[in-house]
Every structure is written in C-alpha cells, then in structure tokens.
Amino acid sequence: MIIASLKSHRDLIAARQPGVGMAGELYSRQDIFDTDLNIFFYKHWIQVAVTADVEEPGDVFTVDIGKASVLIVRDDDEQVRAYRNVCRHRGARLKAPGKSTVGMLVCPYHQWTYDLDGSLKHVKNMGKDFDPKCRSLIPVHCKVIGAHILICLSDNPPEDIADLEEVMGPRFAPFDLTNTKIAYELDYVEQGNWKLVMENNRECYHCEGTHPELIVSYQSEDLGVSFDEMTDEARASYDAYQIRKAGIEADWERSGLLWQTVEHLADDAPTQFRTQRMIIAGSGESQTLDTKVACSKLLGNLTRKDLGDTHLWGNNAWCHVMSDHAMISWIIPLSPEQTLVRTKWLVHKDAVEGVDYDLQKLTEVWVATTQQDAALVAITHSGTQDPAFVPGAYSVFTEPYVDQFARWYASRLAAHGV
C-alpha cells in the first residue's frame, strides 16, 4: 500500500495564489496547528484578558494557551503582572483556569508560597544553602492598553507593540476603560480552525445576509461596495452618505475626538491592527437593536452619546467601544477544529444592572452575532475539508483584509523559518 506523503506547511503556503483562499489542509492538520500555536500565540502579542478580570489586588485570572498556562495578577501596588503558571519546585500548576482571589500564590503540592510580585516567600526543608531569590515565578511580558491585557510568551517580544500603544492610548482615553466592570461574559467554542475565525472577523461581506441584529447599527456604505454594480439610485444614496459622514467626522474633530482610520498592516509587521471610529446608523449611539445607548451611565466622564463605534482588531482580538459600553472579544485556539471565542461586555464601574442598564438590551446584538458567526465558521471549516474544495477568489471590495491576513500568515511563518 502506497501512502501519499503530506505536503509541507511551506509548500501549502507557497501554492496559494494572490487574492485566493488558503488550502484546506492548513485548517485541519495537527502538525500545522502545533506550528501555528508556537508561532502566532507563543511568539506574538496576544490578548488574554481585560483589566476588569483582575479588578482588585490579589485577583488572579488563569489562562491556558495550548500547553502553556499564564497567571494574570493584580499586585498590591495595583499593577497588572503576568507569570508562568508553573511552580519553581517541581512544576505543579499553581492555579486552575479561571478567576480567584488570593493573599499569596500557594502551590497546592508542597506549599511553596509566592508574593504577588512573583518572589518566593516561603519554603520548608530546603536547607540553609537554598536561595529563594533564584526561584521567583517566571515573568511574562505584559501590556495594558485601555482595558486590554496583552501578553507575549517569547523572551524577545515584538517591539511594534509600541505602535499599538501610541495609536490606541489616546483613542481609548476618553472612555476610561480601566474604570469599568464586566456586565456579562460569554465563552463560545466555535467548531472551526482559529484562522477561519479570524478571517470571518476581517470581513463583512456576509453581514447583511447573516447578521440581522448587527446590521441595524451599520451603514451599508461602510461595508464595501462595487461601484460597477451600483444602480444610479444606490450611487446617489452612497454619495449623499459620504457628505453626511464628512460632516459627522468634522464634528468629532472639533470635539477633539480621533476618528481617522489607522492601519498597521504591513505583511511583515508582527503586531497587526486596524482601528477606525465608525458611524452608527439610526440614532447613532450604540450597537443595540434601537441604536440607542443600553446604559444610561456613560463610560468615563462622557456626556455625549453619539460618539460612534471605536473599532479595533488585532492579532487575535477585536472590540467595539461606544459611549455607553465596550464589547471586547478574543480567541484562543483549542485544537485544529475548535477555537474558544471569549467575549466581555464592559460598563462604567458604578453602573447598576436594572437601574442604569438592561442586560438583554446591552448584550443581545453581539450574543446573536457570536452565535451566527460560530455557525458560519463551522460550515466553512467542514467545507474546506471536503475533497471537492478548491480555494476561491476573495472579493476585492469586501474581503481585502482576508487576503491581507493570508499574506501576513505566510510572512510570519517565513520570518520564523517555516
């Protein structure tokens, strides 16, 4: 019996034609998944939490990423830190995945005890020559940008994280996202490869046909259009919207609000991101079914509701920040065919459910959208594994960022010798 040898990761990447999708094997093979995890989730900056996950000193949020596990901790000085979830004695996990609150971090095996700054504070029966200073917890590179907590597991994290800080720091500042609380959180396991989840997020070609709740707050003219296929009536509507859009953006600028689109999307840039302040349709206030704010207590010290949607997507995350709340999502790959999508809805820390906001109104748009996206990812993953699958061409009008994602994927693999 002759078994055909599998194509190499590099050969599968090289076979992709410009403007066309990736081969089905790239979404299904365990060896490729392991390489993806090692490069894109261990050597790049990724989001793993929000500041409200570790709201008070002593709060711990434990996150597993493949075989790695990380402790996100707020220390006694209220600084957010990250450590490898590995006891420096014999390697036991200090904490299980999820949230907890501690005075110190105590290993459940032999009770080695660590301070929140990572230093080893207590051991027994180790002898007088034992030096606890050499056995502190292993630190992980950590950045807080707005409410986003990002880490990099590499000893040499990409330096272009500074570009994300520079761009998003002033954009997030008016919302005071560090003074928020989690109103609702949703973990959803999608039945598809992590790349398909990110590809789906990088386009809205599908939105009008599959996201009836979300599309209420979107301007169709902002989703990508083909002028060649427009009727005269549609073109007149498009032109009229551009005039109105320019007026709204000028108003934001007079108010000192940053709105211009910024793209940090060079194919070889380790830290990918794109941000813009999008106009919200209808009442123009929030991504809700009536496009009005869901929380009457606005973020920070804001008094104006019509601030649009400050939208950001990056290596493994996306968010929508409005005057009344923020919706922040990120992914963690679980296997070649399963991806965890973790979403948090943030409101002002002093907002009271049932008084300042209705939880259903706050969450229903993106709960529905997440479920719909999960169904789309599942049928796409299944289809890419069909023997008949041949990658198709991307729409140049509505899927340019999917094509760019494929180029970036190839570029980063090459940068790490794949």
C-alpha positions as CSV (number, residue, x, y, z in Angstrom):
1,M,0.0,0.0,0.0
2,I,1.4,3.4,-1.0
3,I,0.5,6.3,1.2
4,A,1.0,9.7,-0.4
5,S,3.2,12.0,1.6
6,L,1.7,15.2,3.0
7,K,2.7,18.5,1.5
8,S,4.8,20.6,3.8
9,H,3.5,23.6,5.5
10,R,5.7,25.8,3.4
11,D,4.5,24.1,0.1
12,L,0.9,24.7,1.0
13,I,1.6,28.3,1.7
14,A,3.5,28.8,-1.5
15,A,0.7,27.2,-3.5
16,R,-1.7,30.0,-2.6
17,Q,-2.4,32.3,-5.5
18,P,-2.7,36.1,-4.8
19,G,-6.3,37.0,-4.0
20,V,-7.3,33.4,-3.4
21,G,-8.0,31.5,-0.2
22,M,-5.8,29.0,1.5
23,A,-5.7,25.2,1.1
24,G,-8.0,23.1,3.3
25,E,-5.1,21.2,4.9
26,L,-3.9,24.5,6.6
27,Y,-7.1,24.4,8.7
28,S,-7.1,20.8,9.7
29,R,-3.7,19.2,10.3
30,Q,-2.4,18.8,13.8
31,D,1.2,19.5,12.9
32,I,0.2,22.8,11.3
33,F,-1.9,23.7,14.3
34,D,1.0,23.0,16.6
35,T,3.3,25.3,14.5
36,D,0.6,28.0,14.4
37,L,0.3,27.8,18.2
38,N,4.1,28.0,18.7
39,I,4.5,31.0,16.3
40,F,1.3,33.1,16.5
41,F,0.3,32.5,20.1
42,Y,3.7,32.0,21.8
43,K,5.9,34.5,19.9
44,H,3.5,37.3,19.1
45,W,1.5,39.7,21.3
46,I,-2.0,38.3,22.0
47,Q,-4.9,39.5,24.2
48,V,-5.8,37.2,27.1
49,A,-7.9,39.3,29.5
50,V,-9.4,42.7,30.3
51,T,-8.4,44.8,33.3
52,A,-11.8,44.1,35.0
53,D,-10.8,40.4,35.1
54,V,-8.3,41.3,37.9
55,E,-10.1,44.3,39.4
56,E,-8.6,44.3,42.9
57,P,-5.2,43.5,44.4
58,G,-5.0,39.7,44.8
59,D,-7.3,39.0,41.9
60,V,-5.9,36.2,39.6
61,F,-7.1,35.2,36.2
62,T,-5.5,32.0,34.9
63,V,-5.4,31.4,31.1
64,D,-4.3,28.2,29.3
65,I,-2.9,28.5,25.8
66,G,-2.0,25.1,24.4
67,K,0.4,23.6,26.9
68,A,1.3,26.9,28.3
69,S,-0.6,28.5,31.3
70,V,-0.4,32.1,32.4
71,L,-1.4,33.8,35.7
72,I,-2.7,37.4,35.2
73,V,-2.4,39.1,38.6
74,R,-3.1,42.5,40.1
75,D,-0.4,43.1,42.7
76,D,-0.6,45.1,46.0
77,D,0.5,48.2,44.1
78,E,-2.5,47.6,41.7
79,Q,-0.2,46.9,38.8
80,V,-1.2,44.1,36.4
81,R,1.5,41.4,36.1
82,A,1.8,38.1,34.3
83,Y,3.6,34.9,35.3
84,R,4.0,31.4,34.0
85,N,1.7,29.1,35.9
86,V,4.5,26.8,36.9
87,C,5.8,26.3,40.5
88,R,9.6,26.7,40.6
89,H,9.9,23.5,42.7
90,R,8.6,20.6,40.6
91,G,6.4,22.3,38.1
92,A,2.9,21.9,39.6
93,R,0.2,24.3,38.4
94,L,-0.4,27.0,41.0
95,K,-4.0,27.8,39.9
96,A,-6.6,26.1,37.7
97,P,-8.1,28.1,34.7
98,G,-10.4,30.9,35.7
99,K,-10.7,33.5,38.4
100,S,-9.7,33.5,42.0
101,T,-8.6,35.9,44.7
102,V,-5.5,35.2,46.9
103,G,-3.3,36.8,49.5
104,M,-0.3,34.9,48.1
105,L,0.1,32.3,45.5
106,V,0.5,28.9,47.2
107,C,1.5,25.8,45.3
108,P,-1.1,23.1,46.2
109,Y,1.6,20.4,46.1
110,H,4.3,21.3,48.6
111,Q,3.0,24.8,49.6
112,W,5.8,26.9,48.1
113,T,4.4,30.3,48.6
114,Y,4.9,33.3,46.3
115,D,4.1,37.0,46.7
116,L,2.1,38.8,44.1
117,D,5.3,40.3,42.8
118,G,6.4,36.8,41.9
119,S,9.1,36.4,44.6
120,L,9.3,33.2,46.6
121,K,8.4,34.0,50.2
122,H,8.1,30.6,52.0
123,V,9.5,27.1,51.7
124,K,10.4,24.5,54.2
125,N,13.0,21.7,54.5
126,M,15.2,23.1,51.7
127,G,18.4,23.6,53.7
128,K,20.5,26.6,54.6
129,D,22.1,26.8,51.1
130,F,18.8,27.2,49.3
131,D,18.5,30.6,47.7
132,P,14.8,31.6,47.2
133,K,15.8,34.6,45.1
134,C,16.7,32.2,42.3
135,R,13.2,30.7,42.4
136,S,10.8,33.5,41.7
137,L,7.9,32.9,39.3
138,I,8.9,33.2,35.7
139,P,7.6,36.6,34.5
140,V,5.7,37.0,31.2
141,H,5.8,40.2,29.1
142,C,2.6,42.1,29.7
143,K,1.0,45.3,28.4
144,V,-2.2,47.1,29.4
145,I,-3.8,49.2,26.6
146,G,-7.2,50.6,27.5
147,A,-8.9,47.6,29.1
148,H,-6.9,45.2,27.0
149,I,-4.4,42.9,28.7
150,L,-1.9,41.6,26.2
151,I,1.0,39.2,26.8
152,C,3.8,37.7,24.8
153,L,5.3,34.4,25.9
154,S,8.5,35.0,23.9
155,D,11.7,36.2,25.6
156,N,12.0,38.7,22.8
157,P,8.5,40.2,22.2
158,P,7.9,42.2,19.0
159,E,8.8,45.8,19.6
160,D,6.0,47.1,17.4
161,I,3.6,46.8,20.3
162,A,4.7,50.4,20.9
163,D,2.8,51.4,17.8
164,L,-0.5,49.9,19.2
165,E,0.1,51.7,22.5
166,E,0.8,55.0,20.7
167,V,-2.3,54.8,18.5
168,M,-4.9,53.3,20.9
169,G,-3.8,55.0,24.1
170,P,-5.4,58.4,23.2
171,R,-8.3,56.8,21.4
172,F,-9.3,54.8,24.5
173,A,-8.6,57.6,27.0
174,P,-12.0,59.3,26.9
175,F,-13.7,56.1,27.8
176,D,-11.6,55.4,30.9
177,L,-11.8,51.7,30.3
178,T,-9.8,50.8,33.3
179,N,-12.7,52.0,35.4
180,T,-15.2,49.5,34.1
181,K,-16.7,46.3,35.3
182,I,-17.8,43.2,33.4
183,A,-21.6,43.3,32.9
184,Y,-21.6,40.0,31.1
185,E,-19.2,37.4,29.7
186,L,-19.6,34.7,27.2
187,D,-17.3,31.8,26.2
188,Y,-18.2,30.2,23.0
189,V,-16.4,27.2,21.4
190,E,-16.5,27.5,17.6
191,Q,-16.2,24.4,15.6
192,G,-13.5,25.6,13.3
193,N,-9.8,26.5,12.9
194,W,-8.6,29.7,14.5
195,K,-7.7,31.1,11.1
196,L,-11.2,30.8,9.9
197,V,-12.5,32.6,12.9
198,M,-10.1,35.5,12.3
199,E,-10.9,35.5,8.5
200,N,-14.6,35.7,9.3
201,N,-13.9,38.7,11.6
202,R,-11.9,40.5,8.9
203,E,-14.8,41.0,6.5
204,C,-18.4,42.0,6.5
205,Y,-19.3,40.6,3.1
206,H,-21.5,38.2,5.0
207,C,-23.1,40.7,7.4
208,E,-26.2,41.8,5.5
209,G,-27.3,38.2,4.9
210,T,-26.5,36.7,8.2
211,H,-26.4,39.3,11.0
212,P,-29.8,41.0,11.1
213,E,-29.3,42.3,14.6
214,L,-25.8,43.7,14.0
215,I,-26.6,45.3,10.6
216,V,-29.2,47.6,12.2
217,S,-26.3,49.7,13.6
218,Y,-24.1,49.6,10.5
219,Q,-24.1,51.8,7.5
220,S,-24.2,49.6,4.4
221,E,-22.0,52.1,2.6
222,D,-19.2,51.3,5.1
223,L,-19.2,47.6,4.4
224,G,-17.5,47.7,1.0
225,V,-19.2,48.4,-2.3
226,S,-18.7,47.8,-6.0
227,F,-19.5,50.9,-8.0
228,D,-19.7,48.9,-11.2
229,E,-22.7,47.0,-9.8
230,M,-24.5,50.0,-8.3
231,T,-27.8,51.4,-9.6
232,D,-28.0,55.1,-10.1
233,E,-30.2,55.3,-7.1
234,A,-27.8,53.4,-4.9
235,R,-24.9,55.6,-6.1
236,A,-26.8,58.8,-5.3
237,S,-27.5,57.3,-1.8
238,Y,-23.8,56.5,-1.4
239,D,-22.7,60.0,-2.4
240,A,-25.2,61.6,0.0
241,Y,-23.9,59.4,2.8
242,Q,-20.4,60.5,2.1
243,I,-21.4,64.1,2.6
244,R,-23.2,63.3,5.8
245,K,-20.2,61.2,7.0
246,A,-17.8,64.0,6.4
247,G,-20.0,66.4,8.5
248,I,-20.1,63.9,11.4
249,E,-16.3,63.4,11.3
250,A,-15.7,67.1,11.2
251,D,-17.9,67.5,14.3
252,W,-15.9,64.8,16.1
253,E,-12.7,66.5,15.1
254,R,-14.0,69.9,16.5
255,S,-14.7,68.0,19.8
256,G,-11.1,66.7,19.9
257,L,-12.1,63.1,19.1
258,L,-9.8,60.9,17.0
259,W,-11.7,59.3,14.1
260,Q,-9.2,58.7,11.3
261,T,-8.6,55.1,10.2
262,V,-5.2,53.8,11.2
263,E,-3.8,50.6,9.6
264,H,-0.7,48.9,10.9
265,L,-0.9,46.1,8.4
266,A,2.4,45.6,6.7
267,D,2.6,41.9,5.8
268,D,5.8,41.5,7.9
269,A,4.6,43.5,10.9
270,P,4.3,41.1,13.9
271,T,1.6,43.2,15.7
272,Q,-1.3,43.7,13.3
273,F,-4.1,46.1,14.0
274,R,-6.6,48.3,12.3
275,T,-8.8,51.0,14.0
276,Q,-11.4,53.5,13.0
277,R,-14.3,55.4,14.5
278,M,-17.3,54.1,12.7
279,I,-20.6,55.9,12.3
280,I,-23.5,54.1,13.9
281,A,-26.7,54.1,11.9
282,G,-30.2,55.1,13.2
283,S,-29.9,57.1,16.4
284,G,-26.2,56.9,16.1
285,E,-25.5,56.0,19.8
286,S,-24.7,52.3,20.3
287,Q,-24.8,48.8,18.8
288,T,-28.2,47.9,20.1
289,L,-31.4,46.9,18.3
290,D,-32.7,50.5,18.6
291,T,-29.2,52.0,18.1
292,K,-29.7,54.0,21.4
293,V,-27.5,53.6,24.4
294,A,-28.1,50.5,26.5
295,C,-26.5,52.0,29.6
296,S,-27.6,55.5,30.8
297,K,-24.4,55.9,32.8
298,L,-21.8,56.6,30.1
299,L,-18.2,55.5,30.2
300,G,-15.7,57.7,31.9
301,N,-17.0,61.2,32.4
302,L,-18.7,61.3,29.0
303,T,-21.8,63.3,28.5
304,R,-22.3,62.9,24.7
305,K,-23.9,59.7,23.5
306,D,-23.2,59.9,19.7
307,L,-19.5,59.1,19.7
308,G,-19.8,56.3,17.1
309,D,-18.0,52.9,17.4
310,T,-14.3,53.0,18.1
311,H,-13.5,49.7,16.4
312,L,-10.2,47.8,16.7
313,W,-9.0,44.5,15.6
314,G,-5.6,42.9,16.1
315,N,-3.7,39.6,16.1
316,N,-6.3,37.6,18.0
317,A,-8.9,40.1,19.1
318,W,-11.5,42.7,18.2
319,C,-13.5,45.3,20.1
320,H,-16.3,47.9,19.7
321,V,-16.2,50.8,22.2
322,M,-19.2,53.2,22.3
323,S,-20.2,55.9,24.7
324,D,-22.1,53.5,27.0
325,H,-20.3,50.2,26.8
326,A,-17.5,48.2,25.2
327,M,-17.7,44.7,23.7
328,I,-14.3,43.0,23.6
329,S,-13.6,39.6,22.1
330,W,-10.5,37.4,21.7
331,I,-9.7,33.9,20.6
332,I,-7.7,31.0,22.0
333,P,-7.1,28.0,19.7
334,L,-8.1,24.7,21.3
335,S,-7.4,22.2,18.5
336,P,-7.2,22.3,14.7
337,E,-11.0,22.3,14.6
338,Q,-12.0,24.1,17.8
339,T,-11.5,27.7,18.8
340,L,-12.6,29.5,22.0
341,V,-14.1,32.9,21.4
342,R,-14.2,34.8,24.7
343,T,-16.3,38.0,24.9
344,K,-16.7,40.6,27.7
345,W,-19.2,43.4,27.9
346,L,-17.9,46.3,29.9
347,V,-19.9,49.2,31.5
348,H,-19.0,52.0,33.9
349,K,-17.8,50.5,37.2
350,D,-20.6,52.3,39.0
351,A,-23.4,51.3,36.6
352,V,-26.2,49.2,38.3
353,E,-28.0,46.5,36.4
354,G,-31.7,47.1,36.2
355,V,-31.2,50.8,37.1
356,D,-28.6,52.1,34.6
357,Y,-28.8,49.3,32.1
358,D,-30.9,46.4,30.9
359,L,-28.6,43.3,30.4
360,Q,-30.6,41.9,27.5
361,K,-30.5,45.1,25.5
362,L,-26.8,45.5,26.3
363,T,-25.8,42.1,25.0
364,E,-28.4,40.8,22.6
365,V,-26.8,42.1,19.4
366,W,-23.4,40.5,20.0
367,V,-24.7,37.4,21.6
368,A,-26.7,36.7,18.4
369,T,-23.8,37.8,16.2
370,T,-21.4,35.5,18.0
371,Q,-23.7,32.5,17.6
372,Q,-24.3,33.3,13.9
373,D,-20.5,33.7,13.3
374,A,-20.0,30.3,15.0
375,A,-22.4,28.6,12.6
376,L,-20.7,30.2,9.7
377,V,-17.2,29.2,10.8
378,A,-18.5,25.6,11.4
379,I,-19.9,25.2,7.9
380,T,-16.8,26.8,6.4
381,H,-14.4,24.5,8.3
382,S,-16.4,21.5,7.3
383,G,-16.5,22.6,3.6
384,T,-12.7,23.2,3.5
385,Q,-12.2,19.5,4.4
386,D,-14.4,18.2,1.5
387,P,-12.3,16.5,-1.2
388,A,-14.0,18.8,-3.7
389,F,-12.9,22.0,-2.0
390,V,-10.8,24.4,-4.2
391,P,-10.0,27.8,-2.7
392,G,-12.0,30.6,-4.3
393,A,-11.2,34.2,-5.1
394,Y,-11.7,36.9,-2.5
395,S,-13.9,39.9,-3.2
396,V,-11.6,42.9,-3.8
397,F,-14.3,45.2,-2.5
398,T,-15.3,43.5,0.7
399,E,-12.6,40.9,1.6
400,P,-9.2,42.7,1.1
401,Y,-8.4,42.2,4.8
402,V,-8.9,38.5,4.5
403,D,-6.4,38.4,1.7
404,Q,-4.1,40.5,3.8
405,F,-4.4,38.1,6.7
406,A,-3.3,35.2,4.4
407,R,-0.3,37.2,3.3
408,W,0.6,38.1,6.9
409,Y,0.2,34.5,8.0
410,A,2.7,33.4,5.3
411,S,5.1,36.3,6.1
412,R,5.2,35.5,9.8
413,L,5.7,31.8,9.2
414,A,8.6,32.7,6.9
415,A,10.1,35.0,9.5
416,H,10.3,32.1,11.9
417,G,11.8,29.7,9.3
418,V,8.6,27.9,8.1
